[in-house]
């Protein structure tokens, strides 16, 4: 099969990123793309519809080739959908069942899939799962300490940000570093340990709410806190969900904002903003140490995601306490956002790389269609985005 034109749709809780790519065996050439942010939740469905209709209009006007396949980022497919696959009605039904496991993401992804099907009714559509990259994690990393009857229902650690992690491995290889740490720091946060290109552990767990504290998500909590709120503060499940997904993390700590840029601006005058930044950096530093222990050391540390790529102060704070791992930053490189930000004496190479999720969606979607299989390998090694 010749090169494919792939439309990649990356739907988030408040954004829709899209890109059109020409894809060959290992590379994705970006033809065009964009990022639409939704400020008003009530207007978001209309804006998503307008965005997809705008893409269809570009095709009709000859400014963009018609896609051979459309790929969608899906955060969580539950226990039965762990590999990227062609979307059919059975897949959609399974995704609807799994939607409560990623309430900030999956329902919105489903709405975008339905819109894309309406705009492009004859174009195959592919679901690309963030959990696929972590599907081969060893049992010690993915098993939760719960009775077998619950584990058999699929309650386990899945891991997320897999498309971001796969794109980092692709940019670094081949061959990938033997012991790679990926710090995806954005509104969502995860730290992943990758051995020879394969995920062996990651900080997020059963849902994208777990792990390190995030913009509005709590990260890991002592289960006793939730029981205490149920027993003594008259919380119900809806109130708990609102707390841990929307009112915790940086926003909960600071009482000001979930945006790290706003917290930096407020930190001098507001101690709570300063506390939120320091707790965040401390938590990420601890998790990097834990993932380095899983790898028995580290060769490369990559920062990615909105905060990881753009916030030199956060990177400096995190790495300032990692001397024992052989991590040293070069202050000038770090502030100038060079790709390589480690110092000459650092035993670990530290890099800043973009999370090329749309390119990864395009590559994975093309592979699914070309292989005529609903379950191709979850990771493409090699090649770079042009």
C-alpha positions in Angstrom: 0.0 0.0 0.0 1.3 3.5 -0.8 1.6 6.4 1.6 -1.6 7.3 3.5 -3.1 10.6 4.4 -4.1 10.4 8.0 -6.2 12.9 10.0 -5.2 12.7 13.6 -7.7 14.0 16.2 -6.5 14.5 19.8 -9.5 15.4 22.0 -8.9 16.7 25.5 -11.2 18.0 28.2 -10.9 21.6 27.0 -9.0 21.3 23.6 -9.1 19.6 20.3 -5.7 19.2 18.6 -5.7 18.0 15.0 -3.2 17.3 12.3 -3.2 16.0 8.8 -0.2 13.8 7.9 1.3 12.0 5.0 2.5 8.7 6.5 4.9 6.1 5.1 6.3 3.1 6.9 8.1 5.0 9.7 7.6 8.7 9.2 4.8 11.2 9.4 5.0 14.4 7.4 2.8 17.1 8.8 0.7 18.8 6.2 -1.3 21.1 8.4 -2.7 21.2 12.0 -4.2 23.3 14.7 -5.3 23.5 18.3 -8.7 24.7 19.3 -9.3 25.6 23.0 -12.8 25.7 24.5 -13.3 28.3 27.1 -17.0 27.7 27.7 -18.1 24.1 28.4 -21.6 24.9 27.0 -20.1 26.0 23.7 -17.5 23.2 23.4 -19.8 20.7 21.5 -20.6 23.4 18.9 -17.0 24.4 18.6 -16.0 20.8 18.0 -18.6 20.5 15.3 -17.3 23.7 13.7 -13.7 22.5 13.8 -14.5 19.2 12.0 -16.7 21.0 9.5 -13.9 23.4 8.9 -11.6 20.5 8.1 -14.2 19.1 5.7 -14.4 22.5 4.0 -10.6 22.6 3.5 -10.8 19.2 1.8 -13.7 20.4 -0.4 -11.7 23.5 -1.4 -8.7 21.4 -2.3 -6.5 22.9 0.4 -6.1 19.5 2.1 -6.2 15.9 0.7 -9.1 13.8 1.8 -8.0 11.5 4.6 -7.5 7.8 3.9 -8.0 7.1 7.6 -8.9 9.1 10.7 -7.1 8.4 14.0 -8.4 9.3 17.5 -6.6 9.5 20.8 -8.6 7.5 23.4 -7.3 7.7 26.9 -8.8 4.5 28.4 -10.3 1.5 26.6 -10.8 -0.5 29.8 -9.5 -4.1 30.3 -10.5 -5.5 26.9 -9.3 -2.7 24.5 -5.5 -2.4 25.1 -4.3 -2.3 21.4 -5.0 0.2 18.8 -7.9 -0.9 16.6 -10.4 0.0 13.8 -13.5 1.5 15.3 -16.8 -0.3 14.8 -20.0 -0.3 16.8 -18.7 -3.0 19.1 -15.7 -0.9 19.9 -17.9 2.2 20.5 -20.1 0.2 22.9 -17.0 -1.0 24.8 -15.7 2.6 25.0 -19.0 3.8 26.4 -18.8 1.2 29.1 -15.2 2.2 29.9 -15.9 6.0 29.9 -16.3 6.2 33.7 -12.7 5.2 34.1 -11.5 8.4 32.4 -14.5 10.8 32.9 -12.6 13.9 31.8 -11.6 12.3 28.5 -13.4 9.3 27.0 -16.9 10.8 26.7 -15.5 13.7 24.8 -13.4 11.4 22.6 -16.6 9.5 21.8 -18.4 12.7 20.8 -15.5 13.6 18.4 -15.6 10.1 16.9 -19.3 10.4 16.2 -18.8 13.8 14.7 -16.0 12.5 12.5 -18.1 9.6 11.4 -20.8 12.0 10.3 -18.4 14.3 8.4 -16.5 11.4 6.8 -18.9 8.4 6.7 -16.8 6.3 4.3 -13.4 6.8 6.0 -12.1 4.1 8.3 -11.5 5.4 11.8 -9.0 4.1 14.3 -8.9 4.3 18.1 -5.3 4.8 19.5 -5.2 4.1 23.2 -2.9 5.7 25.8 -2.9 2.5 27.7 -1.4 0.5 24.8 2.2 1.6 25.5 1.9 0.1 29.0 0.2 -3.1 28.1 3.3 -5.2 28.6 4.2 -3.9 32.1 5.2 -6.8 34.4 2.7 -8.1 36.9 4.6 -6.5 39.9 4.0 -3.1 38.3 0.4 -3.4 37.2 -1.2 -5.6 39.9 -3.1 -3.9 42.7 -3.1 -5.4 46.2 -6.8 -6.4 46.0 -8.7 -9.7 46.1 -8.6 -11.8 43.0 -12.3 -11.4 42.3 -11.8 -7.7 41.9 -8.6 -8.1 39.9 -10.4 -10.4 37.5 -12.8 -7.5 36.7 -9.9 -5.5 35.3 -9.1 -3.4 38.4 -5.4 -2.9 37.9 -2.8 -0.2 37.0 -3.1 0.7 33.3 -0.9 3.7 32.9 -1.6 6.6 30.5 0.1 9.3 28.3 1.2 6.3 26.2 1.0 8.1 22.9 3.2 10.8 24.3 5.7 8.3 25.6 5.7 6.3 22.4 6.5 9.6 20.5 9.4 10.2 22.8 10.8 6.7 22.2 10.4 7.3 18.5 12.2 10.6 18.5 15.1 9.1 20.5 15.6 5.9 18.5 16.6 3.6 17.1 18.0 2.2 19.3 16.2 3.7 22.3 18.1 4.4 25.5 18.4 1.3 27.7 17.1 3.1 30.7 14.8 6.0 29.9 12.7 8.2 32.2 9.9 10.2 30.7 8.4 13.0 32.7 5.2 14.1 31.0 4.3 17.3 32.9 1.2 19.2 31.9 -2.4 19.5 33.2 -2.0 15.7 33.5 1.3 14.3 34.9 3.0 11.0 34.7 6.5 9.6 35.1 7.3 6.5 33.1 10.2 4.0 33.3 11.1 2.6 29.8 13.6 -0.2 29.3 14.8 -0.7 25.8 11.7 1.0 24.4 9.2 -0.9 26.5 7.3 0.5 29.5 8.0 -1.3 32.7 6.3 1.0 35.2 4.5 4.3 35.3 3.0 6.6 38.0 -0.6 6.7 36.8 -2.8 3.8 37.8 -6.3 2.5 37.3 -7.5 5.9 36.1 -5.7 9.1 35.0 -6.5 10.6 38.4 -3.7 8.6 40.1 0.0 9.2 40.5 1.6 12.6 40.9 -0.7 15.6 41.7 -1.8 17.4 38.6 -3.5 20.7 37.6 -6.9 19.8 39.2 -6.4 16.1 39.9 -5.3 14.8 43.3 -3.0 12.1 42.2 -2.5 9.3 44.8 -4.3 9.7 48.1 -4.4 7.6 51.2 -7.7 5.7 50.8 -8.5 6.5 54.4 -8.9 10.2 53.3 -11.8 9.2 51.0 -13.3 7.0 53.7 -13.1 9.8 56.2 -14.9 12.2 53.8 -17.6 9.6 53.2 -18.1 8.9 56.9 -17.7 12.2 58.5 -18.2 14.9 55.9 -21.2 13.4 54.2 -19.6 13.1 50.8 -21.2 10.9 48.1 -19.5 9.4 45.1 -20.3 12.4 42.9 -18.8 14.8 45.4 -15.7 12.6 45.7 -15.3 12.6 41.9 -15.7 16.3 41.8 -13.0 16.7 44.5 -10.3 14.4 43.1 -10.8 15.3 39.4 -11.7 19.0 39.5 -10.9 20.7 42.9 -7.6 19.0 44.0 -4.0 19.2 42.7 -2.4 22.6 42.1 -5.8 24.3 42.2 -6.7 22.7 45.5 -3.3 23.5 47.1 -3.1 27.0 45.9 -6.8 28.0 45.9 -5.9 30.2 43.0 -5.2 28.3 39.7 -4.3 25.0 38.1 -2.1 26.8 35.6 1.6 26.8 36.6 2.2 30.1 34.9 -0.4 31.8 37.1 1.1 30.2 40.2 4.6 31.5 39.3 3.1 35.0 38.9 1.3 34.8 42.3 4.0 32.9 44.3 5.6 36.0 45.8 2.4 37.4 47.2 0.5 34.2 47.9 2.2 31.5 50.1 -0.3 28.9 49.0 0.8 29.4 45.3 4.4 28.9 46.3 3.5 25.8 48.4 1.7 24.3 45.4 4.7 24.7 43.2 7.1 23.3 45.8 4.8 20.3 46.5 4.5 19.6 42.8 8.2 19.7 42.2 8.9 17.5 45.2 6.3 14.9 44.2 7.7 14.7 40.6 11.3 14.4 42.0 10.3 11.5 44.3 8.5 9.7 41.4 11.5 10.1 39.2 13.6 8.5 41.9 11.1 5.7 42.2 11.1 5.0 38.5 14.9 5.2 38.4 14.9 2.4 41.1 12.6 0.3 38.8 15.2 0.7 36.1 18.2 0.2 38.3 19.4 3.6 37.3 18.9 5.9 34.3 20.7 6.8 31.1 18.3 9.5 29.8 15.6 11.7 31.4 13.1 13.5 29.0 10.8 16.3 30.0 7.8 16.7 27.9 4.2 18.1 28.1 3.3 21.8 28.5 5.1 22.3 31.8 7.9 19.9 31.0 8.7 21.6 27.7 8.3 25.3 28.7 8.9 25.8 32.5 12.6 26.0 33.2 12.1 26.9 36.8 10.1 23.7 37.5 12.8 21.6 35.7 15.5 23.2 37.7 13.7 22.6 41.0 13.0 19.0 40.2 16.5 18.2 39.0 18.1 20.1 41.8 17.4 17.3 44.2 18.5 14.4 41.9 22.3 14.7 42.2 22.4 11.2 43.7 21.1 9.8 40.3 23.9 11.6 38.4 21.5 14.3 37.1 22.9 17.8 36.7 21.4 20.6 34.6 23.3 23.2 32.7 21.6 26.4 33.8 22.1 28.3 30.6 20.8 25.4 28.4 17.9 24.9 30.7 16.8 28.5 30.5 17.3 28.7 26.7 15.2 25.6 26.2 17.9 23.7 24.3 16.9 20.1 23.5 19.9 19.0 25.6 19.8 20.7 29.0 22.1 18.5 31.1 25.6 19.7 32.1 28.9 18.2 30.9 29.4 16.4 34.2 25.9 14.8 34.3 25.9 11.0 34.1 22.4 11.1 32.8 21.5 12.9 29.6 18.5 15.3 30.2 16.5 16.4 27.2 13.4 18.5 26.5 11.3 17.0 23.7 7.8 17.8 22.4 5.0 15.3 22.9 4.2 14.5 19.3 0.9 12.8 20.1 -0.8 13.7 16.8 2.1 12.4 14.7 2.0 9.2 16.8 -1.7 8.8 16.3 -1.1 9.2 12.5 1.6 6.5 12.5 -0.3 4.0 14.6 -3.5 4.5 12.6 -1.7 3.9 9.3 -0.2 0.8 10.7 -3.6 -0.5 11.8 -5.0 0.0 8.3 -2.0 -1.3 6.4 -1.8 -4.4 8.5 -5.5 -5.1 8.1 -5.5 -6.0 11.8 -7.3 -4.5 14.8 -4.4 -5.1 17.1 -1.0 -4.1 15.7 2.1 -3.6 17.9 1.5 -0.7 20.3 4.9 1.0 19.5 6.5 2.1 16.3 10.3 2.3 16.8 12.4 4.5 14.6 11.8 7.4 12.4 11.3 11.1 13.1 8.6 13.6 12.3 9.7 15.7 9.4 
